[in-house]
Amino acid sequence: MERAELADILRPSYQKRVQSFNTGEGRFVYYTSAKAGLQILKERAIWMRAAACMNDYREIRYGIDLFNHMFYGSPERKAHLLQIVEAFGWHGKLLEELLLKINSDENTLVRRIFLTCISENEAGEESACGRLSMWRGYGRKTGMAFVLRAPALLRPGNQLPLTVSPVEYLSQEKFERLLDDILVKVEMHMEELRQMNRELLLKYFLDTVLFSVFSIKHPGFQEEREWRVIYREDSGGLEHEIVSIDGIPQMIYKIPLRLSHEAGPGLDMDALFDHLIIGPTEYADVIADAFVCILEELGFAHARDRVLKSNIPLR
C-alpha cells in the first residue's frame, strides 16, 4: 500500500487538506517580527522552538484530553479500538500504554517536540495585506510575513525529517466522529493493511497519534487556519543552537534554506518564497527597502516586486 493510500485511511482530514493545498495555488504565511525575518534571510534558516515555548503550551493538554475522554469515556469505542489492535497482531495493551505514556510524559514531550507555526493564506487582499488578527498577535510594532508556496513545503524530496500537519479545530463530538470514520475505513481496508510490514504500520499509527496530539486545538481558534511544521528531537538531521529569546535561554532547531543552485538538504528559497509582506508600522518604507536589498543580495529576481506593504490601519 502506498503512503498516500495509508494517509487516506488513517489521516483523512490531513490528506484532504494537503491535497487541496498541493495544487500549485496554495499559499501559507509565516508571521514574525522584522528582526526575526531579517535573521531568517541572513542565516538562511527558520527557527523551530520547543512546544513548551508556544504562546499557550496548554493547547497540547487539550488534544490529550480529547484522546483520554475518547478511550476511557466510551467502553464501546474502546472495545472497537482494541478489536482492531488485536486484528493487526499488536500488543493488546498498546493503546492504554500509549495514552499513559503521553499523559505521564507531557512535560517531556513539550520540551522535545519542536514547532514552526504557519497559517493558510487567502488569495486576493489577504495575500497582499495579511490578516489583522495575526498582525496583532505577532511581530509587535515591526511585524512582517513570508508568504510561502505550499508545494515547496509539502512535497517530498527536501531530505528533511519534518512533518507538516494541519491543525484540526475539534470539539469532543467532532473528534470522536472523525475517529469513528477512521475505524470504518480501517475495517474496509483490513486485508490490505495486514499485508503491510507490521512494524512500519505500527510506527505510522503511533506517529499519527503523537502528531495529532500536537495538531488539535479548540474550535474557538479556527480563524487562525494554522498548520504546524513538526520536528522530533530524536529524529536527527537538523542543526541546533542555544539562544536567548525574550530573555529565556532555550534550544532551537533550524530548518535550512538553500539557493536553487545549491545541493543538499533544505528548502529551496526561490521555490518557497512567493513574496514578503511588511506589517503595519510607521517604518514600512525603511523596512521594505532593507528586505529588497537583502533579497537582491541573495539573487532573487524582481526583488522589489516581491516585497509588499500592508495597508491595514493597525491601531
C-alpha positions as CSV (number, residue, x, y, z in Angstrom):
1,M,0.0,0.0,0.0
2,E,1.3,3.4,-1.0
3,R,1.9,6.1,1.7
4,A,-0.8,8.3,0.2
5,E,-3.3,5.5,0.4
6,L,-2.4,4.8,4.0
7,A,-2.8,8.5,4.8
8,D,-6.3,8.4,3.2
9,I,-7.3,5.8,5.7
10,L,-5.5,6.9,9.0
11,R,-5.2,10.6,8.4
12,P,-8.2,11.5,6.2
13,S,-8.5,15.2,7.3
14,Y,-4.8,15.7,6.9
15,Q,-4.8,14.1,3.4
16,K,-7.8,16.1,2.3
17,R,-6.2,19.4,3.3
18,V,-2.8,18.5,1.9
19,Q,-4.3,17.6,-1.5
20,S,-6.2,20.9,-1.6
21,F,-3.0,22.8,-1.0
22,N,-0.7,20.8,-3.1
23,T,-2.0,22.1,-6.4
24,G,0.4,24.9,-7.1
25,E,-2.1,27.5,-6.0
26,G,-2.0,27.1,-2.2
27,R,-0.1,29.6,0.0
28,F,0.9,29.6,3.6
29,V,2.0,32.7,5.6
30,Y,4.6,32.8,8.3
31,Y,4.1,35.8,10.6
32,T,7.1,37.1,12.6
33,S,9.0,40.2,13.5
34,A,11.0,42.2,11.1
35,K,14.1,41.4,13.2
36,A,13.5,37.7,13.0
37,G,12.6,37.9,9.3
38,L,16.0,39.6,8.6
39,Q,17.7,36.9,10.6
40,I,16.0,34.1,8.6
41,L,17.3,35.5,5.3
42,K,20.8,36.2,6.6
43,E,21.2,32.9,8.3
44,R,19.2,31.1,5.7
45,A,17.3,29.1,8.3
46,I,13.9,29.1,10.0
47,W,14.0,28.5,13.7
48,M,11.9,25.9,15.4
49,R,11.0,26.3,19.1
50,A,10.0,23.7,21.7
51,A,6.3,23.2,22.1
52,A,6.8,24.4,25.7
53,C,7.6,27.8,24.3
54,M,4.4,28.2,22.3
55,N,2.1,31.1,23.1
56,D,0.0,28.7,25.1
57,Y,1.6,25.2,25.5
58,R,-1.6,24.1,27.3
59,E,-3.0,23.6,23.8
60,I,-1.3,20.2,24.0
61,R,-3.3,19.3,27.0
62,Y,-6.5,19.9,25.1
63,G,-5.5,17.2,22.5
64,I,-4.5,14.8,25.2
65,D,-7.8,15.3,27.0
66,L,-9.7,14.5,23.8
67,F,-7.9,11.2,23.5
68,N,-8.4,10.4,27.1
69,H,-12.1,11.0,27.0
70,M,-12.5,9.0,23.8
71,F,-10.7,6.0,25.2
72,Y,-11.8,5.9,28.8
73,G,-15.2,7.6,28.4
74,S,-16.7,5.2,25.9
75,P,-16.5,1.4,26.6
76,E,-17.9,0.6,23.1
77,R,-15.3,2.7,21.3
78,K,-12.5,1.3,23.5
79,A,-13.6,-2.2,22.7
80,H,-13.7,-1.4,18.9
81,L,-10.2,0.0,19.1
82,L,-8.9,-3.0,20.9
83,Q,-10.5,-5.3,18.4
84,I,-8.6,-3.6,15.6
85,V,-5.3,-3.7,17.5
86,E,-5.7,-7.4,18.0
87,A,-6.5,-7.9,14.3
88,F,-3.2,-6.3,13.5
89,G,-1.4,-8.6,15.9
90,W,-0.1,-5.7,18.0
91,H,0.4,-5.8,21.8
92,G,-3.0,-5.9,23.5
93,K,-2.2,-3.1,25.9
94,L,-0.7,-0.9,23.2
95,L,-3.3,1.9,23.3
96,E,-3.6,2.1,27.0
97,E,0.2,2.1,27.4
98,L,0.4,4.8,24.7
99,L,-2.0,7.1,26.5
100,L,-0.4,6.5,29.8
101,K,2.9,7.5,28.4
102,I,1.5,10.6,26.7
103,N,-0.1,11.7,29.9
104,S,2.9,11.0,32.2
105,D,5.4,12.4,29.7
106,E,3.6,15.5,28.8
107,N,6.2,17.8,30.3
108,T,9.0,15.9,28.5
109,L,7.1,15.9,25.1
110,V,6.6,19.6,25.0
111,R,10.3,20.1,25.5
112,R,11.3,17.5,22.9
113,I,8.9,18.3,20.1
114,F,9.8,21.5,18.1
115,L,7.4,23.5,16.0
116,T,7.1,26.3,13.5
117,C,3.6,27.6,13.1
118,I,2.2,28.9,9.8
119,S,-1.3,29.8,8.5
120,E,-3.3,29.2,5.3
121,N,-3.2,32.4,3.2
122,E,-6.2,33.5,1.2
123,A,-5.7,34.8,-2.4
124,G,-6.6,38.4,-3.0
125,E,-6.5,41.1,-0.4
126,E,-5.2,38.9,2.4
127,S,-2.3,37.8,0.2
128,A,-1.3,41.5,-0.1
129,C,-2.2,42.8,3.3
130,G,-2.0,39.9,5.7
131,R,-4.6,39.2,8.4
132,L,-5.4,41.8,11.1
133,S,-5.6,39.3,14.0
134,M,-2.2,37.9,13.1
135,W,-0.6,41.3,12.9
136,R,-1.9,42.0,16.4
137,G,-0.5,38.7,17.7
138,Y,2.9,38.6,16.1
139,G,5.7,41.0,15.3
140,R,4.6,43.7,17.7
141,K,5.1,47.1,16.1
142,T,7.5,45.9,13.3
143,G,6.0,42.7,12.0
144,M,6.5,41.1,8.7
145,A,5.4,37.9,7.0
146,F,6.7,35.4,4.5
147,V,4.1,34.2,2.0
148,L,5.1,30.6,1.2
149,R,4.2,28.4,-1.8
150,A,2.6,25.3,-0.3
151,P,4.0,22.7,-2.8
152,A,7.6,23.7,-2.0
153,L,7.0,22.9,1.7
154,L,4.7,19.9,1.3
155,R,6.2,17.8,-1.4
156,P,8.8,15.1,-0.6
157,G,12.4,15.4,-1.6
158,N,13.8,18.1,0.6
159,Q,15.5,15.4,2.7
160,L,14.4,17.0,6.0
161,P,12.9,15.0,8.9
162,L,9.9,17.3,9.2
163,T,6.1,16.6,9.4
164,V,3.8,19.4,8.1
165,S,0.4,18.9,9.7
166,P,-2.8,21.0,9.6
167,V,-4.2,21.9,12.9
168,E,-7.7,20.4,13.4
169,Y,-10.2,22.5,15.4
170,L,-12.3,19.9,17.1
171,S,-14.8,19.6,19.8
172,Q,-15.0,16.3,21.6
173,E,-18.0,15.3,19.5
174,K,-16.3,16.1,16.2
175,F,-13.1,14.3,17.3
176,E,-15.0,11.1,18.1
177,R,-17.0,11.3,14.9
178,L,-13.7,11.6,12.9
179,L,-12.2,8.6,14.8
180,D,-15.3,6.5,14.1
181,D,-15.0,7.3,10.4
182,I,-11.3,6.2,10.5
183,L,-12.2,2.9,12.2
184,V,-14.8,2.2,9.5
185,K,-12.1,2.8,6.8
186,V,-9.6,0.6,8.6
187,E,-12.1,-2.2,8.7
188,M,-12.9,-1.7,5.0
189,H,-9.2,-2.0,4.1
190,M,-8.2,-4.5,6.8
191,E,-6.8,-7.1,4.4
192,E,-4.6,-4.7,2.5
193,L,-3.3,-3.2,5.8
194,R,-2.5,-6.6,7.2
195,Q,-0.3,-7.2,4.1
196,M,2.0,-4.3,5.1
197,N,5.1,-4.7,7.3
198,R,3.7,-4.8,10.8
199,E,6.4,-2.7,12.4
200,L,6.2,0.0,9.7
201,L,2.4,0.2,10.1
202,L,2.7,0.4,13.8
203,K,5.2,3.3,13.6
204,Y,2.9,5.1,11.2
205,F,0.0,4.6,13.6
206,L,2.0,5.8,16.7
207,D,3.3,8.8,14.8
208,T,-0.3,9.6,13.7
209,V,-1.5,9.6,17.4
210,L,1.5,11.7,18.6
211,F,1.3,14.3,15.8
212,S,-2.5,14.5,16.3
213,V,-1.9,15.5,20.0
214,F,0.3,18.4,18.7
215,S,-2.2,19.4,16.0
216,I,-5.5,19.7,17.7
217,K,-6.9,23.0,19.1
218,H,-10.2,24.2,20.5
219,P,-12.7,25.3,17.8
220,G,-12.6,28.8,19.1
221,F,-9.2,29.3,17.4
222,Q,-10.5,28.2,13.9
223,E,-10.0,31.7,12.4
224,E,-6.2,31.1,12.6
225,R,-6.3,28.3,10.0
226,E,-3.0,27.1,11.4
227,W,-0.6,24.4,10.2
228,R,2.4,23.2,12.1
229,V,5.8,22.1,10.9
230,I,6.8,19.5,13.5
231,Y,10.3,18.1,14.3
232,R,11.0,15.3,16.9
233,E,14.3,15.9,18.6
234,D,15.2,12.2,18.3
235,S,14.8,12.3,14.5
236,G,18.2,13.8,14.0
237,G,19.2,15.7,10.8
238,L,18.7,19.4,11.9
239,E,21.3,21.7,13.5
240,H,20.5,23.2,16.9
241,E,21.7,26.1,18.9
242,I,21.2,27.6,22.3
243,V,19.7,31.2,22.0
244,S,18.0,33.7,24.3
245,I,14.5,34.7,23.1
246,D,12.8,37.4,25.2
247,G,15.4,36.8,27.9
248,I,14.7,33.0,28.0
249,P,17.7,30.8,27.1
250,Q,16.4,27.8,25.1
251,M,17.3,25.2,22.4
252,I,16.2,25.9,18.9
253,Y,16.5,23.8,15.8
254,K,17.0,25.2,12.3
255,I,15.2,24.4,9.0
256,P,17.9,25.0,6.4
257,L,17.1,27.2,3.4
258,R,19.2,26.9,0.3
259,L,19.5,28.7,-3.0
260,S,18.3,27.0,-6.1
261,H,21.7,26.1,-7.4
262,E,22.9,24.6,-4.2
263,A,22.8,20.9,-3.5
264,G,22.0,19.1,-0.2
265,P,19.1,19.0,2.3
266,G,17.0,22.1,2.7
267,L,14.0,24.1,1.4
268,D,14.6,25.9,-2.0
269,M,14.2,29.6,-1.1
270,D,13.2,30.7,-4.5
271,A,10.6,28.0,-4.9
272,L,9.4,28.5,-1.3
273,F,9.1,32.3,-1.0
274,D,6.3,33.9,-3.1
275,H,6.6,37.3,-1.6
276,L,7.0,39.2,1.7
277,I,4.6,41.5,3.5
278,I,5.8,44.3,5.7
279,G,3.2,44.7,8.5
280,P,1.5,47.9,9.7
281,T,4.2,50.2,11.0
282,E,5.4,53.8,10.6
283,Y,8.7,52.4,9.4
284,A,7.2,50.4,6.5
285,D,9.3,52.1,3.7
286,V,12.5,51.8,5.6
287,I,11.9,48.1,6.4
288,A,10.8,47.3,2.9
289,D,14.0,48.9,1.4
290,A,16.1,46.7,3.7
291,F,14.3,43.5,2.7
292,V,14.5,44.4,-1.0
293,C,18.3,44.9,-0.6
294,I,18.9,41.5,1.1
295,L,16.7,39.7,-1.5
296,E,18.8,41.2,-4.2
297,E,22.0,40.1,-2.5
298,L,20.6,36.6,-2.4
299,G,19.9,36.7,-6.1
300,F,16.1,36.9,-6.1
301,A,14.7,38.2,-9.4
302,H,12.4,41.2,-9.3
303,A,13.1,41.6,-5.6
304,R,11.2,44.9,-5.2
305,D,8.0,43.4,-6.7
306,R,8.2,40.6,-4.0
307,V,8.1,43.0,-1.0
308,L,4.6,44.4,-0.3
309,K,3.5,46.8,2.4
310,S,0.3,46.0,4.3
311,N,-2.1,48.9,4.3
312,I,-4.1,47.6,7.3
313,P,-4.6,50.6,9.7
314,L,-3.5,48.7,12.8
315,R,-4.0,50.8,16.0
